[in-house]
């Protein structure tokens, strides 16, 4: 999921990436609404809140929302910087894994803080929401960057727009057998259903394990990292065996 970049990715790679990351994004967004009464998987609503606070002259609240928006931007910035500056066969997996690791660290931090230190003060809430927005920025920037903007998983506004356009195109016969359009629709539907499923699972989990839900999300991301690392090791092993076999074959010919 994380090893391949841009046009080297196939449809199945993007479906796996989109499905798993959308699932975690849905989980984060729902638990954020439950705990903090705030959406954290996107900043569309925060722009409206920022405008409202400026109009009311609430400069402190406006500054907080502006910082939230900036941190979401910063997460996207950091992810893409890591990807484009380390786009080599040896450094690609590490560059793609670091944003996921940072996201996991943010979620673990929020979970531990809520469990052991949270006093429900406004300042604490603002900081924890900021950490989650940075984490979601990291995720959104990573998946969009490595998939050549084909996968975006932290908000569904653009996705719903794209689905509406694609399904309208299917009303014309010549588009119904277009493989690229069908695959795009399948990818978008996978992301949408995964996001919704993650939200439902998060809500159910919260009423059982409460703040430990953030730790569960972190563990899911850890599984993603370990899965890709294991695939990378298998690929290296296979390549090494092939190289050894070729070397032995060449040695046999010389003798």
Steps between C-alpha positions, in 0.01 A plus 500: 500500500774747595792369296385606153479856373282688250463322164671185631190433710219286363127500571527236776775700677280809510194306617693353793655836585172689468297243691726473805586869532137607447398254772741660748398852391136415567593364841694813591229737383217331689687467828610864469136605471408285802785620723573853378183595306729584209572351157868421449525309172460815289498879534206601279283590798790670677525761225137592565565516875807719439293745295231502768748570782660784300158650432419488873837647596596191702869526419623231739255240371577606144873458561445150640300393195762654271769295676288187453473568128873567478582172676287307251690681225830423675416129515443493124819702446715268712366184335560620147846635584601160635367328188651723231842537667546127559359353180765231457457121508689475831344800674144482365353265761656696786382831354147365464504335844615804700172697455302194611729461802456870589123466463507195724706691758249789501208262551679311777585830670137612491380163629747490793437863591124452503533186708734630769527880500197663337307744720260615226640854493459709186875537449555123517221441252646754257843334514365148455281604206808667349696174532222306326476751215875475445470121498218508244700743288790255502272219386322700231826637361663158490223309325437781250871533422590135450180423305544794261192668657277201422438427870385756758355351813445758772188673364217397271379825342713472188447125492121541497534757221714260294255216556210716387688592181604140428151358552356769276747390231375143538161620371664507155559159346852569371631562854352191665779272379780750560742303720671811641169655606376174652820460701484860618142449615602180681788679672282790611227268628763300692627819664147617583391168651828460690468851645143429612597160640788654693265758647250236611772279650651799680166596652435145619855464636483827692200383700699191597862612542458881495827687443690181421331523158784732396747226591306250288526735201873528562529120501319480164757740354777290654361194319514696173868580559589143596308353205689715252831435674445124479413528129816703447712235673343224289570699183863551602536129578358397161724748317804374690418138413458587132831685499674201661343259250613716207849520647516122537368454145765734360769320701385165359522627143858622550612160627 
